[in-house]
């Protein structure tokens, strides 16, 4: 089939499948831009100028429709949200090692299903669902790549290792990006990354973005048994107050096939100093995880410790993809002052063409007090099913059971249903 005709058909299909998003202005923009660029993105012409790089660029649309409900055992009203996130991306072709990318993101509530606290001041009497309505520039950067060296300047996604310290929080409708200058040198099994972040574009729309002066350094080497990483993350909000959080650590993660069994293993240690004009705290981080894969199943057992400094400060990871850790009910987005010890076991696999997982967490304080020791437990479950190459549907559930009243937690149930389309 002619490439130009195929690209035009893909654009037409994207518009037809997003017709239900009349309330979302960005979806209309997505369709219009895709149609306008369909032929250009399929052009098979050598890039000899900046104009060629633009006309031969590629455009993509990512639509994520999600229903979320939250039921908490407290005075807050149960929350319900039906939201649509539309993401439109355009990337140029390469011109002498240079590329550029521009991406817009929009999140809207649909069908009047918006009884939720959006974390930026609306509906404070409901439980929180952190998906505020917003339209913003998600990414916009210029990149240069040559001989193993890559430099990127502008608004961008940064995701390092397993995103425990630096990530994009891709689960939320308004994902996290950074205004930054980043550089990487990679050759064979070795790579080293450096980044300077001057703004944190968080998941709460632009109103809660944070100016910063963050330095991130990560070096890694692929050994025969896994990847060894060493890092330093020096974080500071750009204010007139001292607020440094400096973390240094080492991580090793790998896998090895033994006959028909795959052995999985991860160990990590980090130390952190948090300083203000009047206080200074130190805490440690520890992760140990082992797993086996066999007969289409994967079973893991892990222990993660976010340590405490004498019950006054808990190890912090403010730039992490927090939803992926310590339970999907998001009870521990901020580490308690007593610290957090998370012992967990998971099992997952494939069934009827989809992927499923069950996870159990047991939470305890690192530094117990007279009122806080047992921080509760949680059961999580998820199933996702790809349909063709463009669509995915899924369901997810989290049930947190609180324990010691002094911890300030309550029983919480959360349910998600979603459908995603990418063109």
C-alpha positions as CSV (number, residue, x, y, z in Angstrom):
1,X,0.0,0.0,0.0
2,X,1.2,3.5,-0.8
3,X,2.9,5.0,2.3
4,X,1.1,8.3,1.9
5,X,-2.3,6.6,1.6
6,X,-1.6,4.5,4.6
7,X,-0.6,7.5,6.8
8,X,-3.8,9.3,5.7
9,X,-5.9,6.3,6.6
10,X,-4.3,6.1,10.1
11,X,-5.0,9.8,10.6
12,X,-8.7,9.3,9.6
13,X,-9.0,6.3,11.9
14,X,-7.6,8.3,14.8
15,X,-10.1,11.1,14.3
16,X,-13.1,8.7,14.1
17,X,-12.0,6.9,17.3
18,X,-11.7,10.2,19.1
19,X,-15.1,11.7,18.0
20,X,-16.5,11.1,21.5
21,X,-14.2,13.6,23.0
22,X,-16.2,16.7,21.9
23,X,-15.7,18.2,25.3
24,X,-12.0,18.1,24.9
25,X,-10.6,20.8,22.6
26,X,-7.2,19.2,22.4
27,X,-8.7,16.0,20.8
28,X,-10.0,18.1,18.0
29,X,-6.6,19.7,17.6
30,X,-5.1,16.3,17.6
31,X,-7.2,15.1,14.7
32,X,-6.7,18.3,12.6
33,X,-2.9,18.1,13.0
34,X,-2.7,14.4,12.2
35,X,-4.7,14.9,9.0
36,X,-2.6,17.8,8.0
37,X,0.6,15.9,8.5
38,X,-0.4,12.5,7.4
39,X,1.2,12.7,4.0
40,X,4.3,14.5,5.3
41,X,5.0,11.9,8.0
42,X,5.0,9.2,5.5
43,X,7.3,10.9,3.0
44,X,10.3,8.9,2.0
45,X,12.7,11.7,1.1
46,X,16.2,12.2,2.4
47,X,16.5,14.9,5.1
48,X,18.7,17.7,3.6
49,X,17.3,20.7,5.4
50,X,15.5,21.8,8.6
51,X,12.4,22.1,6.4
52,X,12.8,18.4,5.5
53,X,13.2,17.5,9.1
54,X,9.8,19.1,9.9
55,X,7.8,17.9,6.9
56,X,9.1,14.3,7.5
57,X,8.3,14.4,11.2
58,X,5.9,12.0,12.9
59,X,2.7,12.8,14.8
60,X,1.0,10.6,17.4
61,X,-2.2,10.7,19.5
62,X,-2.6,8.9,22.8
63,X,-6.0,8.8,24.4
64,X,-6.6,7.5,27.9
65,X,-10.1,7.2,29.2
66,X,-10.3,6.2,32.9
67,X,-12.9,5.8,35.6
68,X,-11.7,5.9,39.2
69,X,-13.5,5.5,42.5
70,X,-12.3,6.0,46.0
71,X,-14.0,4.8,49.2
72,X,-12.4,5.8,52.5
73,X,-13.5,5.1,56.1
74,X,-13.7,8.7,57.2
75,X,-15.8,11.8,56.9
76,X,-14.9,12.5,53.3
77,X,-17.5,11.7,50.6
78,X,-16.8,8.8,48.3
79,X,-15.1,10.1,45.1
80,X,-15.8,9.2,41.4
81,X,-14.1,10.5,38.4
82,X,-14.4,9.8,34.6
83,X,-11.5,11.6,32.9
84,X,-10.0,11.6,29.4
85,X,-6.4,12.4,28.9
86,X,-5.4,13.4,25.3
87,X,-1.7,13.6,24.4
88,X,-0.6,15.0,21.0
89,X,3.1,14.5,20.1
90,X,5.1,15.7,17.1
91,X,8.7,14.7,16.6
92,X,10.9,15.9,13.7
93,X,13.1,13.7,11.6
94,X,16.8,13.8,12.4
95,X,19.0,16.5,10.7
96,X,22.7,16.1,11.4
97,X,22.0,14.6,14.8
98,X,19.4,17.2,15.7
99,X,15.8,16.4,16.5
100,X,13.0,18.3,18.2
101,X,9.8,17.2,19.9
102,X,6.7,19.1,21.0
103,X,3.9,17.5,23.0
104,X,0.6,18.8,24.4
105,X,-1.5,17.2,27.1
106,X,-5.1,17.8,28.1
107,X,-7.2,16.2,30.8
108,X,-10.9,16.7,31.1
109,X,-13.7,15.2,33.2
110,X,-16.5,13.7,31.2
111,X,-20.3,13.1,31.4
112,X,-20.6,15.0,34.7
113,X,-18.7,12.3,36.6
114,X,-16.5,14.7,38.6
115,X,-17.3,14.3,42.3
116,X,-13.7,14.2,43.6
117,X,-11.1,16.4,45.3
118,X,-8.7,17.2,42.5
119,X,-5.8,18.1,44.9
120,X,-5.8,21.8,43.7
121,X,-8.7,23.1,45.7
122,X,-11.9,21.7,44.1
123,X,-14.4,19.6,46.0
124,X,-12.4,19.4,49.3
125,X,-15.2,17.4,51.0
126,X,-14.5,14.4,48.7
127,X,-11.6,11.9,48.7
128,X,-8.7,12.8,46.5
129,X,-8.3,11.7,42.9
130,X,-5.2,13.5,41.6
131,X,-6.4,14.2,38.1
132,X,-7.2,17.9,37.8
133,X,-8.5,19.4,34.6
134,X,-5.6,21.0,32.7
135,X,-4.2,21.8,29.3
136,X,-0.5,22.3,29.1
137,X,2.7,21.8,27.3
138,X,3.9,18.4,28.3
139,X,7.2,18.2,26.5
140,X,9.2,20.6,24.2
141,X,12.9,19.9,23.7
142,X,15.8,20.0,21.3
143,X,18.0,17.0,21.2
144,X,21.5,16.4,19.7
145,X,22.8,12.8,19.4
146,X,26.2,11.7,18.0
147,X,28.7,8.9,18.7
148,X,27.2,7.8,21.9
149,X,26.6,11.3,23.2
150,X,23.1,12.7,23.7
151,X,22.2,16.2,24.9
152,X,18.6,17.3,25.5
153,X,17.4,20.8,26.5
154,X,13.9,21.8,27.4
155,X,10.8,20.2,28.9
156,X,11.2,16.5,28.9
157,X,10.4,13.1,30.5
158,X,13.2,11.8,32.8
159,X,13.0,8.2,34.0
160,X,16.0,6.6,35.7
161,X,16.4,2.9,36.7
162,X,13.1,1.7,38.2
163,X,11.9,5.3,38.7
164,X,12.1,5.0,42.5
165,X,14.0,8.3,42.7
166,X,13.4,10.0,39.3
167,X,10.3,9.2,37.2
168,X,7.3,10.4,35.2
169,X,4.4,9.3,37.3
170,X,2.8,8.0,34.1
171,X,-0.2,6.5,35.9
172,X,-1.8,9.8,36.5
173,X,-3.5,11.7,33.7
174,X,-1.2,14.7,34.0
175,X,2.2,13.0,34.1
176,X,5.4,14.5,35.6
177,X,8.0,16.1,33.3
178,X,10.9,18.4,34.0
179,X,12.4,21.6,32.5
180,X,16.0,20.5,32.3
181,X,19.2,20.1,30.5
182,X,20.3,16.5,30.4
183,X,23.4,14.8,28.9
184,X,24.2,11.1,28.4
185,X,27.3,9.3,27.2
186,X,26.8,5.6,26.4
187,X,29.3,3.2,24.9
188,X,29.1,-0.6,24.9
189,X,28.0,-1.6,28.5
190,X,28.8,1.7,30.2
191,X,26.6,4.9,30.4
192,X,26.7,8.0,32.5
193,X,23.8,10.6,32.8
194,X,23.8,14.1,34.2
195,X,20.9,16.5,34.4
196,X,20.2,19.9,35.8
197,X,16.5,20.4,36.5
198,X,15.2,23.9,36.9
199,X,11.5,23.2,37.1
200,X,9.4,20.2,38.3
201,X,6.2,20.0,36.3
202,X,4.2,17.9,38.7
203,X,0.9,15.9,38.3
204,X,-1.3,18.7,39.8
205,X,-1.5,21.0,36.7
206,X,0.6,24.1,36.5
207,X,-0.5,25.6,39.8
208,X,1.7,23.2,41.8
209,X,4.8,23.1,39.6
210,X,8.0,23.9,41.5
211,X,11.1,25.9,40.5
212,X,14.2,24.0,41.5
213,X,17.9,23.7,41.3
214,X,18.3,19.9,41.1
215,X,21.4,18.0,40.0
216,X,21.0,14.3,39.0
217,X,23.9,12.0,38.3
218,X,23.7,8.3,37.4
219,X,26.4,6.0,36.1
220,X,25.8,2.3,35.2
221,X,27.6,-0.7,33.8
222,X,26.1,-3.9,32.4
223,X,27.8,-6.9,34.0
224,X,27.1,-10.4,32.9
225,X,24.7,-11.0,35.7
226,X,22.9,-7.6,35.8
227,X,23.2,-3.8,35.8
228,X,25.2,-2.0,38.4
229,X,24.3,1.6,39.0
230,X,25.7,4.4,41.2
231,X,23.9,7.7,41.7
232,X,23.7,11.0,43.3
233,X,20.5,13.1,43.4
234,X,21.0,16.6,44.8
235,X,17.6,18.2,45.1
236,X,16.7,21.8,46.1
237,X,13.6,23.9,45.6
238,X,14.5,27.3,44.2
239,X,13.3,29.4,47.1
240,X,15.0,31.8,49.6
241,X,15.0,29.0,52.2
242,X,17.5,26.2,52.7
243,X,15.9,22.9,51.7
244,X,18.5,20.5,50.3
245,X,17.8,16.8,50.0
246,X,20.9,14.9,48.9
247,X,20.8,11.2,48.2
248,X,23.7,8.9,47.2
249,X,23.3,5.2,46.4
250,X,24.2,2.0,44.6
251,X,21.9,-0.5,42.9
252,X,22.3,-3.9,41.3
253,X,19.5,-5.6,39.3
254,X,19.6,-8.6,37.0
255,X,18.2,-11.9,35.9
256,X,19.7,-15.3,35.0
257,X,18.1,-18.3,33.2
258,X,18.7,-21.6,34.9
259,X,17.2,-24.3,32.7
260,X,13.5,-23.4,32.4
261,X,13.5,-21.1,35.4
262,X,14.4,-17.4,35.3
263,X,16.0,-16.1,38.5
264,X,15.4,-12.4,39.3
265,X,17.3,-10.3,41.9
266,X,17.7,-6.7,43.0
267,X,19.6,-5.1,45.8
268,X,19.9,-1.4,46.5
269,X,21.2,0.9,49.2
270,X,21.1,4.7,49.6
271,X,21.8,7.3,52.2
272,X,20.1,10.7,52.4
273,X,20.8,14.0,54.1
274,X,18.0,16.6,54.4
275,X,19.0,20.1,55.6
276,X,17.2,23.3,56.3
277,X,18.4,26.4,58.1
278,X,17.4,25.0,61.4
279,X,17.3,21.2,61.0
280,X,19.5,18.4,59.7
281,X,18.4,14.8,59.2
282,X,19.9,11.6,57.9
283,X,18.2,8.4,56.8
284,X,18.9,5.3,54.8
285,X,17.2,3.3,52.1
286,X,17.4,-0.4,51.5
287,X,15.8,-2.7,48.9
288,X,16.1,-6.4,48.5
289,X,14.0,-8.4,46.0
290,X,14.2,-12.0,44.6
291,X,11.9,-13.6,42.2
292,X,11.5,-16.6,39.9
293,X,9.8,-17.0,36.6
294,X,8.5,-20.4,35.5
295,X,5.6,-21.8,33.4
296,X,4.4,-18.3,32.4
297,X,4.3,-17.1,36.1
298,X,6.5,-14.7,38.0
299,X,6.7,-14.7,41.8
300,X,8.6,-12.1,43.7
301,X,9.4,-11.5,47.4
302,X,10.7,-8.1,48.5
303,X,11.6,-5.9,51.4
304,X,11.9,-2.1,51.0
305,X,13.0,0.2,53.9
306,X,12.6,3.9,53.8
307,X,14.4,4.7,57.1
308,X,13.8,7.2,59.8
309,X,16.0,9.6,61.7
310,X,14.9,8.9,65.3
311,X,11.2,9.0,64.4
312,X,11.5,12.7,63.3
313,X,12.2,12.4,59.5
314,X,11.4,9.7,56.9
315,X,13.5,9.0,53.8
316,X,12.0,11.1,50.9
317,X,11.8,10.5,47.2
318,X,10.0,13.6,45.9
319,X,10.7,13.1,42.2
320,X,9.7,9.4,42.1
321,X,6.9,7.6,40.3
322,X,5.4,7.0,43.8
323,X,2.3,5.2,42.7
324,X,4.4,2.2,41.6
325,X,5.7,1.6,45.2
326,X,4.3,0.8,48.6
327,X,0.8,-0.1,47.4
328,X,-1.5,1.4,44.7
329,X,-3.9,3.0,47.1
330,X,-1.2,5.7,47.5
331,X,-1.2,5.8,51.3
332,X,2.6,6.5,51.5
333,X,3.2,9.1,48.9
334,X,5.0,10.9,51.7
335,X,7.1,8.7,54.0
336,X,6.0,8.9,57.7
337,X,8.4,10.5,60.1
338,X,8.7,7.0,61.7
339,X,9.9,5.6,58.4
340,X,8.4,2.8,56.4
341,X,9.2,-0.9,56.1
342,X,7.3,-2.6,53.3
343,X,7.5,-6.4,53.0
344,X,5.7,-7.6,49.9
345,X,5.0,-10.6,47.7
346,X,3.6,-10.6,44.2
347,X,2.5,-13.2,41.6
348,X,1.7,-12.4,38.0
349,X,1.4,-13.9,34.5
350,X,-0.6,-14.0,31.3
351,X,-4.2,-15.3,30.7
352,X,-6.5,-15.0,27.7
353,X,-4.0,-12.7,26.0
354,X,-3.8,-10.3,28.9
355,X,-1.5,-9.7,31.9
356,X,-2.5,-10.0,35.5
357,X,-0.9,-9.5,38.9
358,X,-1.7,-9.9,42.6
359,X,0.4,-8.1,45.3
360,X,0.3,-8.1,49.1
361,X,2.1,-5.5,51.3
362,X,2.7,-5.5,55.0
363,X,3.7,-2.1,56.4
364,X,5.5,-1.3,59.6
365,X,7.3,1.7,61.0
366,X,11.1,1.8,60.9
367,X,11.3,3.7,64.2
368,X,8.3,2.7,66.4
369,X,6.7,5.1,68.8
370,X,4.2,4.6,71.6
371,X,1.3,5.2,69.1
372,X,2.8,4.1,65.7
373,X,4.2,0.7,64.9
374,X,1.9,-1.3,62.6
375,X,1.1,0.8,59.5
376,X,-1.4,-1.7,58.0
377,X,-1.5,-3.9,55.0
378,X,-2.8,-3.8,51.4
379,X,-3.9,-6.1,48.6
380,X,-3.6,-5.0,45.0
381,X,-4.8,-6.6,41.8
382,X,-4.6,-5.7,38.1
383,X,-5.6,-7.1,34.7
384,X,-4.8,-5.5,31.4
385,X,-5.7,-6.7,27.9
386,X,-4.3,-5.4,24.6
387,X,-6.8,-5.3,21.7
388,X,-5.1,-5.2,18.4
389,X,-1.9,-3.0,18.4
390,X,-3.7,0.3,19.1
391,X,-6.0,-0.4,22.1
392,X,-5.7,-1.6,25.7
393,X,-8.3,-2.0,28.3
394,X,-7.8,-2.8,32.0
395,X,-9.1,-3.0,35.5
396,X,-7.2,-2.4,38.8
397,X,-8.1,-2.6,42.5
398,X,-6.4,-1.6,45.7
399,X,-7.6,-2.4,49.3
400,X,-5.7,-0.8,52.2
401,X,-6.5,-1.9,55.8
402,X,-5.3,0.6,58.4
403,X,-3.9,-0.5,61.8
404,X,-2.5,1.8,64.5
405,X,-4.7,4.9,64.9
406,X,-1.7,7.1,65.6
407,X,-0.6,6.7,62.0
408,X,-3.6,8.7,60.8
409,X,-4.6,6.2,58.1
410,X,-8.0,4.8,57.4
411,X,-9.3,1.8,55.4
412,X,-9.3,2.7,51.7
413,X,-10.7,1.0,48.6
414,X,-9.9,2.2,45.1
415,X,-11.1,0.9,41.7
416,X,-10.0,1.8,38.2
417,X,-11.3,0.9,34.8
418,X,-9.6,2.3,31.7
419,X,-9.3,2.1,27.9
420,X,-6.3,3.4,26.0
421,X,-5.9,4.1,22.3
422,X,-2.7,5.1,20.5
423,X,-2.3,6.1,16.9
